[in-house]
Amino acid sequence: MGGGRGTRLHPLTLERCKPAVPLAGKYRLVDIPISNCLNSDINRMFLLTQFQTQSLHRHVQSTYHFDPFGGGFVDILAAEQTERGSDWYQGTADAVRRNLLHFRNFSHDLILILSGDQLYRMDFRKIIAEHEANKADVTIASIPVPVSKVAGLGLMQVRDDHAIARFVEKPKDPAVIDSLTLSAALEKELSPCAEKRCLASMGIYVFNRAVLDAALDNAMTDFGKEVIPSLLGQKKLFAHIFEGYWEDIGTVRAFFEANLALAQPLPPFNFFEPSAPIYTHARFLPASKLNRCQIDHVVIGDGSILTDSALKHCVLGVRSFIGEGSVLEDSIVMGADFYETDAQLVANRGRGRPNLGIGRHCRITGAIIDKNTRIGDGCELSPHGKADGSYADGRVIIRDGVLVVPKNAVLPSGTKV
């Protein structure tokens, strides 16, 4: 599922959909579910898209190529006008419903439905094996969450045999939340936790083919709010409990913290896991070059050039340029899509336009610098003490307490926020 507007992640979704947002220096969010599928021996995938799809389509089409003998593919299914309707997808269930005719062209018994904007590593063979062992109609992946952190999540009441007895979408009433906490028997199955926990839906579903067809033979538009609750008591619903790292990157703050966590010595999500690699576009870039730099807990993408600068707790994307004397801390720099030629660099100087990347003697803290930005010399950027809003004539946006310089923005030398 890669079709949502991603409004909570704005302005990172100003020119792209959420699954296309760069991640961890060289990846995009959509690489996570696709890689999880490939590592789970699943190679027939449909990507349902709708908003701001150009960069997502280009990335997927240039990255995922399959040999003709294995029958694998990643097929992009963009929202389209048909004889039955000309409007957009109205929700997750509506998106799947409109594409059932495409799925029917392939023999299958089960359909696995995933989100395109979560950071996690899961072997889907386990949830499928549980689904078949339980003779379930629907299995929902769930994660134990302390009661203090369940805001905005769909919660399930689960019996000791993992059968789902109740599903409540984003409850706010403390009494309702308390009624959904795990039983003592289920708590014993899990790693210890001092706080009461609930099982939250991860938005990952396994459906029997016939059950999905019947469940969508109506006007319901959303799985979590409508389809799943309607099946309770009618079909056999089970929960698959997952205890690994999982982050729903739905807001600027969540995206910011999940990325910076990757710069830690032992990050919660390990991109260096050899048994389950995360795949992405092969760019064939040169190794990064660092000249007289001070580096402390930094992830640096390929093809970057850093000169006489100091970086602490940062993530740099491919083709990042940091000028001499600049200092960055707790910041994400997404890099650039291209290198400028010598002629372009000369032309920039002639027009007084900054080159791609971050200029000389800049001070940047607590920021996300999106792709292809041009930040002139002597700029000072920090969200500290600033309210969420627009600054520097709209060239800088602070959201969720994080300063963002949007994609393709140009900040003149000396800009201070």
PLY file of the C-alpha trace (Angstrom):
ply
format ascii 1.0
element vertex 417
property float x
property float y
property float z
element edge 416
property int vertex1
property int vertex2
end_header
0.00 0.00 0.00
1.80 3.14 -1.19
-1.00 5.52 -2.06
-1.53 7.81 0.94
-1.00 11.56 0.83
1.44 11.53 3.77
0.12 14.86 5.07
1.62 14.35 8.54
5.05 14.02 6.92
4.74 17.31 5.05
6.96 19.08 3.82
8.98 15.91 3.09
6.00 14.80 1.00
5.68 18.14 -0.79
6.97 16.63 -4.05
6.81 12.89 -3.36
4.60 10.27 -1.71
5.55 8.87 1.67
7.05 5.53 0.49
9.45 7.49 -1.74
10.94 9.52 1.12
14.73 8.87 1.43
15.84 6.81 4.42
19.13 5.97 6.13
21.42 7.71 3.67
20.76 5.61 0.55
17.37 3.87 0.74
13.71 4.83 0.34
10.90 3.75 2.65
9.40 1.45 0.03
12.63 -0.61 0.01
11.73 -1.96 3.47
8.53 -3.92 2.65
9.87 -5.04 -0.73
13.08 -6.32 0.84
11.15 -8.07 3.61
9.14 -9.87 0.93
12.22 -10.91 -1.03
13.92 -12.15 2.13
10.77 -14.18 2.90
10.76 -15.91 -0.52
7.83 -13.79 -1.74
8.50 -12.45 -5.21
5.06 -11.53 -6.60
4.27 -8.02 -5.39
1.79 -5.32 -6.34
2.46 -1.72 -5.33
-0.73 0.36 -5.08
0.02 4.06 -5.62
-1.93 7.29 -5.98
-0.37 10.62 -4.91
2.90 12.24 -6.07
4.05 8.95 -7.57
6.68 9.90 -10.14
9.79 9.48 -7.96
8.38 6.30 -6.40
7.66 4.74 -9.78
11.09 5.70 -11.13
12.84 4.21 -8.09
10.95 0.92 -8.18
11.25 0.48 -11.94
15.00 1.14 -11.91
15.69 -1.02 -8.84
13.70 -4.24 -8.90
14.40 -6.46 -11.91
13.64 -10.17 -11.89
14.88 -12.96 -14.13
12.29 -14.46 -16.49
12.50 -17.92 -14.93
11.40 -17.17 -11.35
8.09 -15.51 -12.15
8.80 -12.60 -9.81
7.78 -8.97 -10.23
6.90 -5.71 -8.54
3.88 -4.51 -10.47
2.86 -0.87 -9.99
-0.91 -0.39 -9.86
-1.64 3.33 -9.93
-5.14 4.66 -9.26
-6.98 4.71 -12.56
-10.31 5.62 -14.05
-12.50 2.64 -14.99
-16.03 1.96 -16.14
-16.97 1.50 -12.48
-15.65 4.85 -11.26
-13.36 7.78 -11.88
-12.56 8.92 -8.33
-9.46 8.32 -6.19
-8.91 5.42 -3.80
-11.08 6.19 -0.79
-9.02 4.16 1.70
-6.90 1.05 2.13
-9.73 -1.42 1.57
-11.05 0.52 -1.40
-7.59 0.46 -3.01
-7.38 -3.33 -2.71
-10.98 -3.80 -3.89
-10.36 -1.88 -7.10
-7.37 -4.06 -7.93
-8.81 -7.49 -7.16
-9.26 -8.08 -10.88
-5.48 -7.78 -11.35
-4.74 -10.24 -8.54
-7.12 -12.80 -10.05
-4.80 -13.21 -13.02
-2.43 -15.20 -10.76
-3.04 -18.44 -8.89
-2.92 -17.89 -5.14
-4.55 -18.94 -1.87
-3.34 -16.08 0.37
-2.84 -12.34 0.06
-0.39 -10.48 2.31
-1.21 -6.78 2.68
1.60 -4.42 3.77
2.14 -0.73 4.38
4.73 1.15 2.35
5.92 3.47 5.12
7.12 1.42 8.09
10.63 0.54 9.29
10.95 -3.06 10.46
12.43 -6.42 9.51
10.04 -9.37 9.49
10.18 -12.89 8.10
6.69 -13.20 6.63
7.04 -16.96 6.45
6.36 -17.07 10.19
3.06 -15.21 10.08
1.96 -17.30 7.08
2.86 -20.53 8.90
0.84 -19.42 11.95
-2.06 -18.45 9.72
-2.15 -21.92 8.20
-1.61 -23.73 11.52
-4.53 -21.85 13.09
-6.71 -22.47 10.04
-7.37 -18.74 10.21
-9.38 -16.66 7.77
-7.43 -13.50 8.63
-4.21 -13.02 10.60
-3.14 -9.57 11.79
0.47 -8.81 12.73
0.57 -7.10 16.12
3.18 -5.61 18.39
3.09 -5.28 22.20
2.96 -1.59 23.14
3.01 -0.09 26.67
-0.29 1.55 27.61
1.44 4.95 27.79
2.33 4.76 24.08
-0.83 3.41 22.42
-2.14 6.78 21.20
-3.15 6.67 17.53
-2.90 2.87 17.23
-5.54 0.25 16.52
-5.71 -2.12 19.52
-6.83 -5.74 19.80
-8.15 -7.85 22.63
-6.61 -11.28 22.12
-7.44 -14.56 23.81
-4.70 -16.84 25.12
-4.82 -18.90 21.90
-4.17 -15.64 19.95
-7.72 -15.51 18.57
-8.89 -11.90 18.27
-11.95 -11.14 20.38
-12.18 -7.39 19.86
-10.66 -4.66 17.69
-10.80 -0.95 18.54
-9.38 1.64 16.15
-7.38 4.36 17.96
-9.21 4.35 21.33
-8.82 7.34 23.65
-10.91 6.33 26.68
-8.52 5.02 29.41
-11.15 2.52 30.55
-11.41 1.07 27.04
-7.63 0.89 26.72
-7.36 -0.85 30.11
-9.92 -3.44 29.01
-7.69 -4.31 26.05
-4.51 -5.04 28.02
-2.80 -8.40 27.68
-3.75 -11.32 29.91
-1.21 -12.72 32.36
-0.79 -15.82 30.16
0.04 -13.75 27.08
2.45 -11.55 29.05
4.37 -14.68 30.03
4.94 -15.46 26.35
6.68 -12.11 25.81
9.80 -10.35 27.00
9.29 -8.80 30.46
7.92 -5.26 30.74
7.17 -3.25 33.89
4.15 -1.54 32.33
0.83 -2.99 31.19
0.74 -3.61 27.44
-1.77 -3.85 24.62
-1.43 -5.48 21.24
-1.40 -2.87 18.47
-2.10 -3.67 14.84
0.91 -3.19 12.56
-1.30 -2.77 9.50
-0.02 -6.10 8.16
-2.71 -8.63 7.20
-2.84 -12.16 5.80
-6.17 -12.97 4.13
-7.48 -16.15 2.64
-8.31 -15.30 -0.95
-12.04 -16.10 -0.74
-12.40 -14.29 2.57
-10.84 -11.13 1.17
-13.09 -11.20 -1.89
-16.19 -11.54 0.30
-15.01 -8.95 2.84
-14.63 -6.35 0.10
-17.95 -7.07 -1.60
-19.42 -3.87 -0.13
-18.70 -0.14 0.13
-16.30 -0.25 3.11
-13.18 1.83 2.50
-10.74 1.11 5.37
-9.38 -2.14 6.78
-8.73 -0.96 10.34
-11.88 1.07 10.85
-14.41 -1.05 8.98
-13.39 -4.33 7.34
-11.59 -5.98 10.27
-14.28 -5.07 12.88
-16.99 -6.35 10.51
-15.33 -9.77 10.36
-15.20 -10.27 14.14
-17.56 -13.05 15.14
-18.05 -13.95 11.47
-14.60 -15.27 10.54
-11.63 -16.77 12.35
-9.28 -13.87 13.15
-5.92 -14.45 14.83
-3.05 -12.22 15.93
0.59 -12.86 15.09
2.70 -11.29 17.84
5.91 -9.61 16.69
8.47 -8.40 19.24
11.11 -6.91 16.96
11.76 -3.27 16.13
8.89 -1.56 14.31
8.39 2.12 13.65
5.46 3.67 11.83
7.17 6.65 10.18
4.07 8.77 9.96
5.24 12.15 11.25
8.25 14.41 10.76
9.34 13.80 14.36
9.07 10.01 14.00
11.00 10.11 10.73
13.67 12.36 12.25
14.21 10.18 15.32
14.14 6.87 13.44
16.82 8.12 11.03
19.10 9.59 13.65
18.84 6.37 15.70
20.68 4.66 12.83
23.80 6.66 13.69
24.02 5.06 17.14
26.73 2.42 17.77
24.04 -0.28 18.15
21.01 1.07 16.26
17.57 -0.45 16.94
17.29 -1.32 13.25
20.36 -2.98 11.75
21.00 -2.36 8.05
24.14 -4.53 8.38
22.20 -7.79 8.90
23.73 -10.15 6.27
20.97 -12.75 6.39
18.21 -10.28 5.50
19.64 -7.39 3.47
17.69 -4.28 2.51
17.85 -3.71 -1.24
17.83 -0.42 -3.09
18.85 1.21 -6.36
22.45 0.49 -7.43
23.89 3.92 -8.25
27.54 3.00 -8.93
28.82 6.09 -7.13
32.41 6.69 -6.03
33.39 6.28 -2.40
32.79 9.29 -0.19
35.68 11.68 0.38
36.38 13.33 3.75
39.05 16.02 4.00
40.20 17.08 7.50
36.79 16.37 9.09
35.67 15.66 12.63
33.13 12.82 12.56
31.20 11.53 15.60
28.43 8.96 15.06
27.61 9.76 11.45
26.13 7.71 8.58
27.50 8.88 5.21
26.01 7.90 1.85
28.10 7.12 -1.23
29.56 9.82 -3.43
29.67 12.51 -0.72
32.36 15.18 -0.31
33.00 16.72 3.12
35.67 19.36 3.59
37.15 20.55 6.90
33.79 20.25 8.68
32.53 18.86 12.00
29.56 16.50 12.19
28.01 14.89 15.27
25.10 12.46 15.25
24.05 12.97 11.63
22.82 10.98 8.63
24.04 12.07 5.18
22.50 10.85 1.95
24.21 10.11 -1.36
26.05 13.01 -3.02
26.07 15.17 0.11
28.33 18.23 -0.01
29.47 19.97 3.19
31.65 23.07 2.89
34.68 23.93 5.00
34.15 25.27 8.49
30.56 24.03 8.72
29.23 22.35 11.88
26.25 19.97 11.87
24.67 18.22 14.85
21.56 16.02 15.16
20.73 16.57 11.51
19.74 14.65 8.37
21.08 15.72 4.98
19.41 13.83 2.13
22.04 14.72 -0.47
21.43 15.25 -4.18
20.20 13.44 -7.29
23.08 14.62 -9.47
26.52 16.22 -9.59
26.96 19.68 -11.04
29.41 20.13 -13.91
32.29 22.60 -13.79
30.36 24.87 -16.14
27.36 24.82 -13.80
29.54 25.66 -10.80
31.00 28.65 -12.65
27.51 29.78 -13.69
26.32 29.52 -10.06
29.12 31.82 -8.91
28.31 34.28 -11.66
24.65 34.45 -10.59
25.43 34.50 -6.89
23.58 31.18 -6.51
24.83 28.63 -3.94
26.12 25.29 -5.19
24.32 22.07 -4.34
24.69 21.10 -0.69
25.76 23.05 2.36
28.15 25.95 1.98
31.04 27.12 4.16
30.86 28.16 7.82
27.26 27.03 8.35
25.80 25.99 11.72
22.94 23.49 11.51
21.24 21.68 14.41
18.08 19.60 14.70
17.31 19.79 10.99
16.32 17.79 7.93
17.91 19.14 4.74
15.96 17.62 1.87
17.36 16.64 -1.54
18.91 19.05 -4.04
18.88 21.99 -1.61
21.37 24.86 -1.91
22.44 26.44 1.35
24.73 29.44 1.04
27.75 30.30 3.18
27.30 31.37 6.78
23.74 30.08 7.26
22.57 29.27 10.79
19.61 26.90 11.14
18.06 25.56 14.35
14.50 24.93 15.58
15.40 25.71 19.18
13.14 28.36 20.65
11.00 28.51 17.50
7.34 27.57 17.12
6.15 25.31 14.32
5.57 27.36 11.19
7.12 28.85 8.07
10.31 30.94 8.12
12.72 32.66 5.71
9.97 33.52 3.23
8.71 29.94 3.18
12.12 28.43 2.44
12.31 26.86 5.91
9.53 25.01 7.76
9.54 23.88 11.37
7.21 20.97 12.13
7.03 18.74 15.21
9.96 20.74 16.54
12.17 19.74 13.59
13.55 22.31 11.13
13.07 21.24 7.50
14.57 22.78 4.37
12.29 21.38 1.61
13.48 19.70 -1.56
15.09 22.02 -4.16
14.99 25.02 -1.79
17.65 27.74 -2.07
18.83 29.60 1.05
20.91 32.71 0.37
24.19 33.15 2.24
23.73 34.43 5.75
20.19 33.08 6.24
19.45 32.65 9.95
16.53 30.79 11.51
0 1
1 2
2 3
3 4
4 5
5 6
6 7
7 8
8 9
9 10
10 11
11 12
12 13
13 14
14 15
15 16
16 17
17 18
18 19
19 20
20 21
21 22
22 23
23 24
24 25
25 26
26 27
27 28
28 29
29 30
30 31
31 32
32 33
33 34
34 35
35 36
36 37
37 38
38 39
39 40
40 41
41 42
42 43
43 44
44 45
45 46
46 47
47 48
48 49
49 50
50 51
51 52
52 53
53 54
54 55
55 56
56 57
57 58
58 59
59 60
60 61
61 62
62 63
63 64
64 65
65 66
66 67
67 68
68 69
69 70
70 71
71 72
72 73
73 74
74 75
75 76
76 77
77 78
78 79
79 80
80 81
81 82
82 83
83 84
84 85
85 86
86 87
87 88
88 89
89 90
90 91
91 92
92 93
93 94
94 95
95 96
96 97
97 98
98 99
99 100
100 101
101 102
102 103
103 104
104 105
105 106
106 107
107 108
108 109
109 110
110 111
111 112
112 113
113 114
114 115
115 116
116 117
117 118
118 119
119 120
120 121
121 122
122 123
123 124
124 125
125 126
126 127
127 128
128 129
129 130
130 131
131 132
132 133
133 134
134 135
135 136
136 137
137 138
138 139
139 140
140 141
141 142
142 143
143 144
144 145
145 146
146 147
147 148
148 149
149 150
150 151
151 152
152 153
153 154
154 155
155 156
156 157
157 158
158 159
159 160
160 161
161 162
162 163
163 164
164 165
165 166
166 167
167 168
168 169
169 170
170 171
171 172
172 173
173 174
174 175
175 176
176 177
177 178
178 179
179 180
180 181
181 182
182 183
183 184
184 185
185 186
186 187
187 188
188 189
189 190
190 191
191 192
192 193
193 194
194 195
195 196
196 197
197 198
198 199
199 200
200 201
201 202
202 203
203 204
204 205
205 206
206 207
207 208
208 209
209 210
210 211
211 212
212 213
213 214
214 215
215 216
216 217
217 218
218 219
219 220
220 221
221 222
222 223
223 224
224 225
225 226
226 227
227 228
228 229
229 230
230 231
231 232
232 233
233 234
234 235
235 236
236 237
237 238
238 239
239 240
240 241
241 242
242 243
243 244
244 245
245 246
246 247
247 248
248 249
249 250
250 251
251 252
252 253
253 254
254 255
255 256
256 257
257 258
258 259
259 260
260 261
261 262
262 263
263 264
264 265
265 266
266 267
267 268
268 269
269 270
270 271
271 272
272 273
273 274
274 275
275 276
276 277
277 278
278 279
279 280
280 281
281 282
282 283
283 284
284 285
285 286
286 287
287 288
288 289
289 290
290 291
291 292
292 293
293 294
294 295
295 296
296 297
297 298
298 299
299 300
300 301
301 302
302 303
303 304
304 305
305 306
306 307
307 308
308 309
309 310
310 311
311 312
312 313
313 314
314 315
315 316
316 317
317 318
318 319
319 320
320 321
321 322
322 323
323 324
324 325
325 326
326 327
327 328
328 329
329 330
330 331
331 332
332 333
333 334
334 335
335 336
336 337
337 338
338 339
339 340
340 341
341 342
342 343
343 344
344 345
345 346
346 347
347 348
348 349
349 350
350 351
351 352
352 353
353 354
354 355
355 356
356 357
357 358
358 359
359 360
360 361
361 362
362 363
363 364
364 365
365 366
366 367
367 368
368 369
369 370
370 371
371 372
372 373
373 374
374 375
375 376
376 377
377 378
378 379
379 380
380 381
381 382
382 383
383 384
384 385
385 386
386 387
387 388
388 389
389 390
390 391
391 392
392 393
393 394
394 395
395 396
396 397
397 398
398 399
399 400
400 401
401 402
402 403
403 404
404 405
405 406
406 407
407 408
408 409
409 410
410 411
411 412
412 413
413 414
414 415
415 416
